[in-house]
Amino acid sequence: MNNSAAFFDVDETLINMKSMFHFLHFWYQERKETDKLNSYMSKFMIEVKKGTTREKLNREYYLQFKGVKYSVLIEAGKKWFSEILDKDLFIDEAVLALKQHQSQNVTIVFISGSMMPVLLPIANHLGVKNVLCAPIIVGKDGILTGEIGTPQTIGQGKKASLITFCKERNIDPKNCYAYGDDSSDIPMLEITGHPICVGENSNLSSYAILNDWSII
């Protein structure tokens, strides 16, 4: 195995959507609970305008699944993915980079604020075995508590998760690649030796240009 890893943000880096919100729409529509969806989205927009941190917004998102069996969420994730797979889902340039790393035996890692039931079918489709994601808490009864642990895999939490992954496998982050599209990915990107911005018009591209990072 190559002593290197390539870390990929997922939403709008590998796929053309924000998986958490797309899945939430699917989840509530499947359950015929669009009133709950509308209520959540209204509150979410208010919190965004107030400047609520992404970490707090993330925690409030996962409260939507309090009391849900993890196995039910896994099956919902599979169904959701099967319905979106043929809808221009993937960002070709990023997937090509991922496949090139795989051909060189570089360890591929998803690193995302989304959750395992949503990310797992995407990972399986692309042959990715390592997924660092929201640490949702599941009780002994297999039911989600609605809470998430630490570190959250957004912002500084992505950096912390990346460092831990590398330490556990004796990988030097400077030998690693990281792909992201958002300014919140900067802590993760800058800790690696090969940061790559996905999208010439992403809100990360100006920072990438200033720091002489690659852009695809």
Order of alpha helices (4+ residues) and beta strands (2+ residues): beta-alpha-alpha-alpha-alpha-alpha-beta-alpha-beta-beta-beta-alpha-beta-alpha-beta-alpha-beta
